[in-house]
Amino acid sequence: MTAKTVPTLVAHRGYPSKYPENTLIGVQAAVQAGARWFEFDVQCSNDLVPFLCHDASLKRTAGLDRDIMGLSAAELSRVDVGYAARFGGKYAGTRPTPLIELIAWLKRQTGVQAFVEIKAESLEHFGHELVVDKVMQAIQPALGQCIVISFDALCLKLARQRGAGPVGWALEDASPATVKLAAEFKPEYLFVGTRLFDEARAAVSSPHQWAIYQTQDPALAETLTELGADLVETDAIGEMLAAFP
């Protein structure tokens, strides 16, 4: 195996194969397992406090049929996101992680980079300006270690205006309009699913790094890297890193 075929792995939502996703304990476990890159998602409470969270609804991870945007930060501090549906009571009592708490931990780490994905539901609910402002304020103490990403191009343009460094755009297609927009605002990273990678790679020629989501298969990660993937996301960061000693 040559250096060019060894994937650079990104811990997707922390370490969700073994820990509740989008939680500080999951991210910490991923870094302890050797991750140098990790990704997490951000939604906002109804008082515009950014939290680590993927879905708008808390049903899947907390068993609570409420949207995160409908609860205050104080109310969220009493929600259990230990993902009982997957882990039973193993992580009972795990609370949603405020973004500022994750950032306070991140700035004490060395050699670690975070992809901070701002989710569309919060952008649509509260408006782009408010959400991007709150997220950029929260990540400011560790700004050099954070790469703002989103499926929403306007969000990324606003983040740049507010001091973001590199940004990453997650593509939903490789249409001519998407290719044109990528060429216009030149995100430093393009995120695509494994099925879209071939089509997107053929269509988009503007300078960037490719980040592919996501796989637990070492052979596929290696193949994607050989095809030009710069980063490969995985839910099983420890196991995947062990496959590439």
Secondary structure, DSSP 4 states (H G I P E B T S, - for coil): --GGGS--EEEETSSTTTS-TTSHHHHHHHHHTT-SEEEEEEEE-TT--EEE-SSSBSHHHHS--SBGGGS-HHHHTT---S-HHHHTTTTTTPPPPBHHHHHHHHTT-SS-EEEEEEPHHHHHHH-HHHHHHHHHHHHGGGGGGEEEEES-HHHHHHHHHTT--SEEEE-S---HHHHHHHHHH--SEEEEETTTHHHHHHH--SS-EEEEE--S-HHHHHHHHHTT-SEEEES-HHHHHHT--
